């Protein structure tokens, strides 16, 4: 296991340092982490909201990718919209790479027609990336006969292991009581990234484009006037540089219990994972757990991925929430 850990550190570091194209963290519970998906969601719940997420990717490896995030957002009537704050800490290769994010968000809400409403948002962020040089092992570190660790000549090239940059993003969201869709762009200025003082060795963080849409539909059985449960088909498409991803699936909710299944694949129709989800919803909080069952070539080695989300509503809802978040089951005819 020790050799596996060291090999993973060197492998990920080699990708990040020598041939980095830039790829953001990809959460499985998109709508339980809405501010990360699209800044237009700031203040969309109608009340102050606090969200906490934890993601552990590839259980079979020793802390290959571990991500923590938390956010708070609330509506502001005088601003005709909402504001939010989003924090994230992404640890890679057992903490050898550590990325921090702080993002401030603002969204304005406009009534487009009698039925449809639009939110438009912007975010400004600060990012700090840290490389733990002491945790890296290179080939010239190790004595081939005794396995002793020495000082690697590669360290001469790591003159600036910490770097930071400012970031910008924007997005919009259009929705009514049954349908919703949006689009967002992250890294508008494509900030520069490099772990050395040599500018030729760095790369730009590519823009990330996200399109998402779905519906919330009541289901009635046998002609009954009382709703049996809600279903929510959803589709999310993301593209960042050479990385492309499609997520699609279905969420079903009844009486505070939500279950769902999603599929994740690339644009070449190669399946990566099946995402299984279960959530519990109460008046002012919700808890959701999801497991990514890997079906690609890593299926026998990765051990899958777990993600946990916890959301708190800090006051009672003033109006019905028509956005794609889990909420208490409502049996009244025709209501969402």
Secondary structure, 3 states (H helix, E strand, C coil): CHHHHHHHHHHHHHHHHHCCCCCCCCCCCHHHCHHHHCHHHCCCCCCCEEEEEEEEECCCCCCCEEEEEEEEEEEEHHHCEEEEEEEEEEEECCCCEEEEEEEEEEEEEEECCCCCEEEEEEEEEEEEEEECHHHCCCHHHECCCCCCECCCHHHHHCCCCEEEEEEEEEEEEEECCCEEEEEEEECCCCCEECCCCCHHHCEECCCEEEEEEEECEEECCCCCCCCCEEEEEEEEEEEECCEEEEEEEEEEEECCEEEEEEEEECCCCCEEEEEEEEEEECCCEEEEEEEEEECCCCCCCCCCEEEEEEEEECCCCCCCCCCCCCCCCCCCCCCC
